[in-house]
Amino acid sequence: MRFLLPALLAAAALLPARADFLAESRDRSADGEHAAAAELLAKHLQTAAPSAALYFELGQSLEKSGNEPEAALAFRRAGILDPGFAPAANALQESNAQLGAPQQKPGWRGLVAARLPMDPATLAAAVLFWLGAFLFLSSLAFEKTNARLRNLGLLSAATGLILAVAAFVVDPRIPASREVAVLTPNGSTLYKIPSEDPAEKIATLNAGTVLRILSARGRWFHGELPGGQRGWFPQEGSMPVIPPG
């Protein structure tokens, strides 16, 4: 109990700090100080619950301050949190075009994700599954099995399970957890082997390029481009698409 009060006081002190970062960020943005606004908003996101709207706002500040690679990453994170958020998708497309980074088509998974809210779908799946399990087990408690209750329970549980699998399959956070974005303004280089030998060069990776990580060796990542091309590139200057922690 003696640690409870200090913890509550610390939490109470943290809430105004979060609000101050966000409010000050918007004040700086209104004054045209976009780099400072982006820095403050990034601090706010370190402790606040992430949202598509906040990452989109961060991307706008970064873009206006001239930091296009990190702006593209912020727009991508906004789209991952809310695949149906069209402004983030449009902003990301424009950023990639400006950077010369490969455009990633959403595919059927992306189209489904844009119409299927991930968190509500997962919650609904859990409710349906456990409700179905409860109804099914309740039907077994009667001396004479209640077929209607049993069938309703099985149908509810099966629906919940199918919805959970569908949400998992199309959830953009799953593949994004294995992706990194190149953020260095001059880009990076993809090699056949983990070596900076110019003779082993495969392609130039423009800033904003996103690769799926297959493995790591020392300071090198073995990655795959959206088109399927694979190679090795230095870890320096890249950042996970899903923020660490």
VEXVEX-814674 format. One line per field, with one value per residue: residue in one letter; chain; y negated, x negated, z of N, C-alpha, C in turn. Coordinates in steps of 0.2 Angstrom, whole numbers. Layout:
residu <- [a / ...]
chaine <- [A / ...]
n.yy <- [Y / ...]
n.xx <- [X / ...]
n.zz <- [Z / ...]
ca.yy <- [Y / ...]
ca.xx <- [X / ...]
ca.zz <- [Z / ...]
c.yy <- [Y / ...]
c.xx <- [X / ...]
c.zz <- [Z / ...]
//
This chain:
residu <- [m / r / f / l / l / p / a / l / l / a / a / a / a / l / l / p / a / r / a / d / f / l / a / e / s / r / d / r / s / a / d / g / e / h / a / a / a / a / e / l / l / a / k / h / l / q / t / a / a / p / s / a / a / l / y / f / e / l / g / q / s / l / e / k / s / g / n / e / p / e / a / a / l / a / f / r / r / a / g / i / l / d / p / g / f / a / p / a / a / n / a / l / q / e / s / n / a / q / l / g / a / p / q / q / k / p / g / w / r / g / l / v / a / a / r / l / p / m / d / p / a / t / l / a / a / a / v / l / f / w / l / g / a / f / l / f / l / s / s / l / a / f / e / k / t / n / a / r / l / r / n / l / g / l / l / s / a / a / t / g / l / i / l / a / v / a / a / f / v / v / d / p / r / i / p / a / s / r / e / v / a / v / l / t / p / n / g / s / t / l / y / k / i / p / s / e / d / p / a / e / k / i / a / t / l / n / a / g / t / v / l / r / i / l / s / a / r / g / r / w / f / h / g / e / l / p / g / g / q / r / g / w / f / p / q / e / g / s / m / p / v / i / p / p / g]
chaine <- [A / A / A / A / A / A / A / A / A / A / A / A / A / A / A / A / A / A / A / A / A / A / A / A / A / A / A / A / A / A / A / A / A / A / A / A / A / A / A / A / A / A / A / A / A / A / A / A / A / A / A / A / A / A / A / A / A / A / A / A / A / A / A / A / A / A / A / A / A / A / A / A / A / A / A / A / A / A / A / A / A / A / A / A / A / A / A / A / A / A / A / A / A / A / A / A / A / A / A / A / A / A / A / A / A / A / A / A / A / A / A / A / A / A / A / A / A / A / A / A / A / A / A / A / A / A / A / A / A / A / A / A / A / A / A / A / A / A / A / A / A / A / A / A / A / A / A / A / A / A / A / A / A / A / A / A / A / A / A / A / A / A / A / A / A / A / A / A / A / A / A / A / A / A / A / A / A / A / A / A / A / A / A / A / A / A / A / A / A / A / A / A / A / A / A / A / A / A / A / A / A / A / A / A / A / A / A / A / A / A / A / A / A / A / A / A / A / A / A / A / A / A / A / A / A / A / A / A / A / A / A / A / A / A / A / A / A / A / A / A / A / A / A / A / A]
n.yy <- [6 / -6 / -10 / -13 / -26 / -35 / -30 / -33 / -47 / -50 / -45 / -54 / -66 / -63 / -64 / -78 / -81 / -74 / -80 / -93 / -92 / -89 / -100 / -110 / -106 / -108 / -122 / -126 / -122 / -129 / -142 / -140 / -133 / -119 / -109 / -109 / -106 / -93 / -86 / -88 / -82 / -69 / -66 / -66 / -54 / -44 / -41 / -41 / -33 / -26 / -32 / -33 / -46 / -54 / -50 / -54 / -67 / -70 / -66 / -76 / -87 / -83 / -82 / -96 / -101 / -97 / -84 / -72 / -57 / -52 / -57 / -50 / -37 / -40 / -42 / -29 / -22 / -27 / -22 / -9 / -8 / -12 / -5 / -10 / -24 / -36 / -49 / -46 / -36 / -42 / -53 / -45 / -39 / -50 / -55 / -44 / -45 / -57 / -54 / -44 / -31 / -13 / -10 / -2 / 9 / 12 / 25 / 40 / 42 / 30 / 22 / 29 / 27 / 13 / 12 / 19 / 16 / 18 / 20 / 19 / 30 / 41 / 40 / 43 / 56 / 63 / 62 / 68 / 81 / 86 / 84 / 93 / 105 / 105 / 107 / 119 / 128 / 126 / 132 / 145 / 147 / 150 / 164 / 169 / 167 / 150 / 147 / 136 / 126 / 131 / 131 / 118 / 113 / 119 / 113 / 100 / 100 / 105 / 95 / 84 / 90 / 90 / 77 / 72 / 78 / 72 / 59 / 59 / 64 / 53 / 42 / 28 / 26 / 37 / 42 / 30 / 29 / 35 / 27 / 14 / -3 / -13 / -27 / -36 / -51 / -50 / -37 / -20 / -4 / 11 / 26 / 42 / 50 / 49 / 36 / 22 / 21 / 14 / 21 / 31 / 25 / 23 / 15 / -2 / -9 / -20 / -33 / -31 / -18 / -2 / 13 / 31 / 40 / 54 / 60 / 57 / 52 / 48 / 31 / 31 / 33 / 45 / 43 / 41 / 33 / 25 / 30 / 42 / 44 / 49 / 46 / 40 / 27 / 12 / 10 / -2 / -18 / -13 / -10 / -2 / 2 / 4 / -4 / -1 / 7]
n.xx <- [-4 / -10 / -17 / -7 / -1 / -12 / -13 / -1 / -1 / -12 / -7 / 4 / -3 / -9 / 1 / 5 / -7 / -7 / 4 / -1 / -12 / -6 / 3 / -6 / -13 / -4 / -2 / -15 / -15 / -5 / -11 / -20 / -32 / -37 / -46 / -49 / -36 / -34 / -44 / -39 / -27 / -31 / -36 / -25 / -19 / -26 / -22 / -8 / 7 / 6 / 12 / 21 / 24 / 15 / 3 / 4 / 5 / -8 / -15 / -12 / -18 / -31 / -33 / -31 / -42 / -52 / -57 / -55 / -57 / -54 / -42 / -35 / -36 / -28 / -15 / -13 / -13 / -1 / 8 / 7 / 12 / 25 / 32 / 42 / 41 / 41 / 34 / 21 / 17 / 17 / 7 / -4 / -6 / -9 / -21 / -30 / -31 / -37 / -49 / -54 / -52 / -47 / -30 / -18 / -6 / 10 / 17 / 28 / 29 / 26 / 37 / 48 / 44 / 46 / 60 / 63 / 63 / 50 / 48 / 61 / 66 / 59 / 62 / 76 / 75 / 70 / 80 / 91 / 85 / 83 / 96 / 103 / 96 / 100 / 114 / 115 / 109 / 118 / 129 / 126 / 128 / 141 / 153 / 159 / 152 / 152 / 155 / 156 / 150 / 138 / 134 / 134 / 124 / 113 / 113 / 111 / 99 / 91 / 92 / 86 / 73 / 70 / 71 / 60 / 49 / 50 / 48 / 35 / 27 / 28 / 24 / 14 / 4 / -3 / -12 / -19 / -26 / -38 / -45 / -56 / -60 / -69 / -78 / -88 / -93 / -100 / -97 / -100 / -110 / -107 / -114 / -122 / -128 / -132 / -141 / -150 / -156 / -157 / -155 / -146 / -134 / -116 / -105 / -99 / -93 / -80 / -77 / -64 / -60 / -53 / -57 / -55 / -61 / -71 / -81 / -95 / -112 / -125 / -129 / -121 / -106 / -95 / -85 / -69 / -62 / -46 / -43 / -49 / -62 / -78 / -91 / -106 / -107 / -114 / -110 / -111 / -103 / -90 / -73 / -62 / -46 / -35 / -34 / -47 / -45]
n.zz <- [0 / 3 / -8 / -17 / -17 / -21 / -34 / -39 / -39 / -47 / -59 / -60 / -62 / -74 / -84 / -86 / -92 / -104 / -111 / -111 / -120 / -132 / -134 / -134 / -145 / -156 / -155 / -158 / -171 / -177 / -177 / -186 / -183 / -187 / -186 / -172 / -168 / -173 / -165 / -152 / -153 / -156 / -144 / -136 / -141 / -136 / -124 / -124 / -130 / -146 / -161 / -177 / -181 / -173 / -178 / -191 / -190 / -185 / -196 / -205 / -199 / -200 / -213 / -217 / -211 / -219 / -218 / -226 / -227 / -214 / -212 / -221 / -215 / -204 / -209 / -214 / -203 / -198 / -207 / -204 / -192 / -194 / -207 / -216 / -216 / -227 / -229 / -224 / -232 / -245 / -242 / -239 / -252 / -260 / -253 / -255 / -269 / -271 / -265 / -272 / -268 / -268 / -272 / -263 / -266 / -259 / -260 / -258 / -244 / -239 / -244 / -237 / -224 / -223 / -223 / -212 / -196 / -185 / -171 / -165 / -172 / -167 / -154 / -155 / -160 / -149 / -140 / -146 / -147 / -134 / -128 / -136 / -132 / -118 / -120 / -126 / -117 / -107 / -112 / -110 / -97 / -95 / -91 / -102 / -117 / -124 / -139 / -147 / -140 / -139 / -153 / -156 / -148 / -153 / -166 / -163 / -157 / -168 / -177 / -171 / -170 / -184 / -187 / -179 / -185 / -198 / -195 / -190 / -201 / -210 / -203 / -203 / -195 / -192 / -203 / -204 / -192 / -195 / -204 / -210 / -212 / -224 / -219 / -220 / -229 / -240 / -244 / -246 / -249 / -258 / -257 / -264 / -255 / -238 / -238 / -242 / -255 / -270 / -282 / -278 / -278 / -279 / -280 / -278 / -263 / -261 / -249 / -238 / -243 / -240 / -232 / -230 / -217 / -217 / -211 / -200 / -198 / -189 / -192 / -203 / -212 / -220 / -232 / -241 / -255 / -260 / -273 / -273 / -274 / -266 / -254 / -246 / -234 / -225 / -207 / -201 / -201 / -204 / -198 / -188 / -194 / -186 / -171 / -158 / -142]
ca.yy <- [0 / -12 / -12 / -15 / -33 / -38 / -28 / -37 / -54 / -50 / -44 / -60 / -71 / -62 / -65 / -84 / -82 / -72 / -85 / -99 / -91 / -89 / -107 / -114 / -104 / -111 / -129 / -127 / -121 / -135 / -147 / -138 / -130 / -112 / -104 / -108 / -103 / -86 / -84 / -88 / -76 / -62 / -64 / -64 / -47 / -39 / -39 / -41 / -28 / -28 / -33 / -35 / -53 / -57 / -49 / -58 / -74 / -70 / -65 / -82 / -92 / -81 / -84 / -103 / -103 / -95 / -78 / -68 / -50 / -51 / -59 / -44 / -32 / -42 / -41 / -22 / -20 / -29 / -18 / -2 / -8 / -12 / -4 / -14 / -31 / -38 / -54 / -44 / -32 / -47 / -56 / -41 / -38 / -56 / -55 / -39 / -47 / -62 / -51 / -38 / -24 / -9 / -10 / 5 / 10 / 15 / 32 / 41 / 41 / 23 / 20 / 32 / 23 / 6 / 12 / 23 / 13 / 24 / 21 / 21 / 37 / 46 / 41 / 47 / 63 / 66 / 62 / 74 / 88 / 88 / 85 / 100 / 110 / 105 / 110 / 126 / 131 / 125 / 137 / 152 / 148 / 153 / 171 / 171 / 162 / 145 / 147 / 129 / 122 / 133 / 129 / 110 / 112 / 121 / 108 / 94 / 101 / 106 / 88 / 81 / 92 / 88 / 70 / 71 / 80 / 67 / 53 / 61 / 65 / 47 / 37 / 26 / 25 / 43 / 41 / 24 / 31 / 38 / 23 / 8 / -8 / -17 / -34 / -41 / -55 / -48 / -31 / -14 / 0 / 18 / 30 / 49 / 53 / 44 / 33 / 15 / 22 / 11 / 27 / 35 / 20 / 25 / 9 / -8 / -9 / -27 / -35 / -29 / -11 / 2 / 20 / 36 / 43 / 61 / 62 / 52 / 55 / 42 / 25 / 32 / 36 / 48 / 41 / 42 / 28 / 27 / 34 / 49 / 44 / 50 / 44 / 37 / 19 / 11 / 9 / -9 / -22 / -10 / -10 / 3 / -1 / 4 / -7 / 3 / 6]
ca.xx <- [0 / -14 / -19 / -2 / 0 / -17 / -12 / 5 / -4 / -16 / -2 / 8 / -8 / -10 / 7 / 5 / -13 / -5 / 8 / -5 / -16 / -1 / 5 / -12 / -15 / 1 / -4 / -21 / -13 / -1 / -16 / -25 / -38 / -35 / -51 / -48 / -30 / -35 / -48 / -34 / -22 / -34 / -37 / -18 / -17 / -30 / -18 / -1 / 10 / 5 / 18 / 20 / 24 / 9 / -3 / 5 / 3 / -15 / -18 / -11 / -23 / -38 / -33 / -31 / -48 / -57 / -59 / -50 / -57 / -51 / -35 / -32 / -35 / -22 / -9 / -13 / -10 / 6 / 12 / 7 / 17 / 32 / 31 / 47 / 40 / 39 / 29 / 15 / 15 / 15 / 1 / -10 / -7 / -13 / -28 / -34 / -32 / -42 / -56 / -56 / -52 / -42 / -24 / -15 / 2 / 13 / 19 / 34 / 29 / 27 / 44 / 52 / 43 / 49 / 67 / 64 / 59 / 46 / 49 / 68 / 67 / 56 / 67 / 82 / 73 / 69 / 87 / 95 / 83 / 84 / 103 / 104 / 94 / 104 / 121 / 114 / 108 / 124 / 134 / 124 / 130 / 148 / 153 / 160 / 148 / 156 / 152 / 156 / 145 / 131 / 132 / 133 / 118 / 108 / 113 / 108 / 91 / 88 / 92 / 81 / 67 / 69 / 69 / 54 / 44 / 50 / 44 / 27 / 24 / 28 / 21 / 8 / -1 / -7 / -17 / -23 / -31 / -44 / -47 / -60 / -60 / -76 / -76 / -93 / -91 / -104 / -96 / -105 / -111 / -106 / -120 / -121 / -131 / -133 / -148 / -150 / -159 / -153 / -154 / -140 / -128 / -110 / -100 / -99 / -87 / -79 / -74 / -57 / -59 / -51 / -59 / -53 / -67 / -71 / -86 / -100 / -119 / -130 / -126 / -117 / -99 / -94 / -78 / -65 / -58 / -39 / -43 / -51 / -70 / -81 / -98 / -108 / -109 / -116 / -105 / -111 / -99 / -83 / -69 / -56 / -39 / -31 / -39 / -49 / -42]
ca.zz <- [0 / 4 / -15 / -21 / -17 / -25 / -41 / -42 / -40 / -53 / -65 / -61 / -65 / -81 / -88 / -89 / -96 / -111 / -114 / -113 / -126 / -138 / -135 / -136 / -152 / -160 / -154 / -162 / -178 / -179 / -177 / -192 / -181 / -189 / -184 / -165 / -167 / -174 / -159 / -146 / -154 / -155 / -136 / -134 / -143 / -133 / -118 / -126 / -134 / -153 / -165 / -184 / -181 / -171 / -183 / -197 / -188 / -185 / -203 / -208 / -196 / -202 / -220 / -218 / -209 / -224 / -216 / -230 / -225 / -207 / -213 / -225 / -210 / -199 / -213 / -215 / -196 / -197 / -211 / -201 / -186 / -197 / -214 / -219 / -216 / -233 / -229 / -223 / -238 / -250 / -240 / -240 / -259 / -262 / -250 / -259 / -276 / -270 / -263 / -277 / -265 / -271 / -270 / -261 / -267 / -253 / -261 / -255 / -237 / -237 / -245 / -232 / -218 / -224 / -221 / -206 / -190 / -182 / -164 / -164 / -175 / -162 / -148 / -157 / -161 / -143 / -137 / -149 / -146 / -127 / -128 / -139 / -127 / -113 / -122 / -128 / -110 / -103 / -115 / -108 / -90 / -94 / -92 / -110 / -121 / -127 / -146 / -150 / -137 / -141 / -160 / -156 / -145 / -159 / -172 / -161 / -156 / -174 / -180 / -167 / -172 / -191 / -187 / -176 / -190 / -203 / -192 / -189 / -208 / -214 / -199 / -206 / -190 / -192 / -208 / -203 / -187 / -198 / -209 / -208 / -217 / -224 / -217 / -222 / -234 / -246 / -245 / -244 / -255 / -257 / -260 / -265 / -249 / -233 / -239 / -246 / -261 / -276 / -287 / -276 / -277 / -283 / -281 / -273 / -259 / -259 / -243 / -238 / -245 / -234 / -234 / -225 / -214 / -217 / -206 / -198 / -197 / -187 / -194 / -209 / -213 / -226 / -233 / -247 / -257 / -261 / -279 / -272 / -274 / -260 / -254 / -239 / -233 / -218 / -202 / -200 / -206 / -205 / -192 / -188 / -196 / -179 / -166 / -153 / -136]
c.yy <- [-6 / -14 / -14 / -22 / -37 / -36 / -32 / -44 / -55 / -49 / -51 / -66 / -70 / -64 / -73 / -85 / -80 / -77 / -91 / -98 / -91 / -96 / -111 / -113 / -108 / -119 / -130 / -127 / -127 / -141 / -145 / -135 / -122 / -107 / -103 / -105 / -96 / -83 / -83 / -82 / -69 / -61 / -62 / -56 / -42 / -37 / -38 / -35 / -30 / -28 / -35 / -43 / -57 / -56 / -53 / -65 / -75 / -70 / -72 / -87 / -90 / -83 / -92 / -105 / -101 / -88 / -73 / -60 / -48 / -52 / -53 / -38 / -34 / -40 / -33 / -19 / -21 / -24 / -11 / -2 / -8 / -12 / -8 / -21 / -33 / -43 / -51 / -40 / -37 / -51 / -52 / -40 / -44 / -57 / -50 / -41 / -52 / -59 / -46 / -31 / -20 / -9 / -3 / 5 / 14 / 23 / 33 / 41 / 34 / 20 / 23 / 28 / 16 / 6 / 16 / 20 / 19 / 25 / 23 / 28 / 42 / 46 / 45 / 54 / 67 / 67 / 68 / 80 / 90 / 88 / 91 / 106 / 111 / 109 / 117 / 130 / 131 / 130 / 144 / 153 / 150 / 161 / 173 / 165 / 157 / 144 / 140 / 125 / 124 / 131 / 121 / 109 / 114 / 116 / 102 / 95 / 102 / 99 / 84 / 83 / 90 / 81 / 68 / 73 / 75 / 61 / 54 / 61 / 58 / 41 / 35 / 25 / 32 / 43 / 35 / 25 / 33 / 34 / 17 / 3 / -12 / -24 / -39 / -45 / -53 / -40 / -26 / -10 / 7 / 22 / 38 / 52 / 47 / 40 / 27 / 15 / 19 / 16 / 31 / 31 / 23 / 19 / 4 / -8 / -17 / -27 / -34 / -22 / -7 / 9 / 25 / 39 / 50 / 64 / 57 / 56 / 49 / 36 / 25 / 35 / 39 / 47 / 42 / 36 / 30 / 31 / 41 / 49 / 44 / 48 / 42 / 30 / 18 / 9 / 1 / -13 / -19 / -10 / -5 / -1 / -1 / 2 / -2 / 2 / 5]
c.xx <- [-4 / -17 / -13 / -1 / -6 / -16 / -6 / 3 / -8 / -12 / 2 / 3 / -9 / -5 / 7 / -1 / -11 / -1 / 4 / -9 / -12 / 1 / 0 / -14 / -10 / 0 / -10 / -19 / -9 / -6 / -21 / -31 / -37 / -40 / -50 / -41 / -30 / -39 / -43 / -29 / -25 / -35 / -30 / -17 / -21 / -27 / -11 / 1 / 9 / 12 / 17 / 19 / 18 / 3 / -2 / 3 / -5 / -18 / -17 / -16 / -30 / -38 / -34 / -38 / -54 / -59 / -54 / -51 / -53 / -43 / -31 / -31 / -29 / -16 / -8 / -10 / -3 / 11 / 12 / 12 / 24 / 32 / 37 / 46 / 37 / 34 / 22 / 12 / 13 / 8 / -5 / -11 / -11 / -20 / -32 / -35 / -37 / -49 / -58 / -56 / -47 / -35 / -21 / -8 / 5 / 15 / 25 / 34 / 30 / 34 / 49 / 51 / 46 / 56 / 68 / 60 / 56 / 48 / 56 / 69 / 65 / 60 / 73 / 81 / 73 / 76 / 91 / 92 / 84 / 92 / 105 / 102 / 98 / 111 / 120 / 113 / 114 / 129 / 132 / 126 / 137 / 148 / 154 / 156 / 153 / 152 / 151 / 151 / 138 / 129 / 131 / 126 / 112 / 108 / 110 / 101 / 88 / 87 / 87 / 74 / 65 / 67 / 62 / 48 / 44 / 46 / 37 / 24 / 24 / 25 / 15 / 2 / -6 / -13 / -22 / -27 / -37 / -47 / -51 / -59 / -67 / -74 / -82 / -92 / -94 / -102 / -101 / -106 / -110 / -111 / -118 / -123 / -132 / -140 / -146 / -154 / -155 / -151 / -148 / -134 / -122 / -106 / -101 / -93 / -85 / -76 / -66 / -55 / -58 / -53 / -56 / -59 / -66 / -76 / -91 / -107 / -124 / -126 / -122 / -110 / -99 / -86 / -75 / -61 / -51 / -39 / -46 / -59 / -73 / -88 / -99 / -109 / -110 / -110 / -105 / -106 / -92 / -80 / -63 / -50 / -35 / -36 / -41 / -46 / -35]
c.zz <- [0 / -3 / -19 / -22 / -22 / -33 / -44 / -43 / -46 / -59 / -66 / -64 / -72 / -86 / -91 / -93 / -103 / -114 / -116 / -119 / -132 / -139 / -137 / -144 / -157 / -160 / -159 / -170 / -181 / -180 / -183 / -190 / -181 / -186 / -176 / -164 / -168 / -168 / -153 / -147 / -154 / -148 / -134 / -135 / -140 / -126 / -119 / -130 / -141 / -156 / -172 / -184 / -179 / -175 / -189 / -196 / -188 / -192 / -206 / -206 / -199 / -210 / -221 / -216 / -214 / -223 / -220 / -228 / -219 / -208 / -217 / -220 / -206 / -203 / -214 / -208 / -195 / -201 / -208 / -195 / -188 / -205 / -219 / -219 / -222 / -233 / -228 / -229 / -244 / -249 / -241 / -248 / -262 / -259 / -254 / -266 / -276 / -269 / -268 / -274 / -269 / -268 / -268 / -262 / -261 / -254 / -258 / -248 / -235 / -238 / -240 / -226 / -218 / -222 / -215 / -200 / -186 / -175 / -162 / -166 / -170 / -156 / -149 / -157 / -154 / -139 / -139 / -147 / -139 / -125 / -130 / -135 / -121 / -114 / -123 / -121 / -106 / -105 / -112 / -100 / -89 / -95 / -99 / -113 / -125 / -134 / -149 / -147 / -139 / -148 / -160 / -153 / -150 / -164 / -169 / -160 / -163 / -178 / -177 / -169 / -179 / -191 / -184 / -181 / -195 / -201 / -192 / -196 / -211 / -209 / -201 / -201 / -190 / -197 / -206 / -197 / -189 / -203 / -206 / -214 / -218 / -223 / -219 / -228 / -241 / -248 / -243 / -250 / -253 / -261 / -260 / -258 / -244 / -233 / -243 / -252 / -267 / -281 / -285 / -276 / -282 / -285 / -276 / -270 / -258 / -252 / -243 / -240 / -239 / -237 / -228 / -223 / -214 / -212 / -204 / -197 / -195 / -188 / -200 / -208 / -220 / -227 / -240 / -249 / -259 / -268 / -278 / -272 / -267 / -260 / -247 / -239 / -226 / -213 / -201 / -204 / -207 / -198 / -193 / -190 / -190 / -174 / -160 / -146 / -136]
//
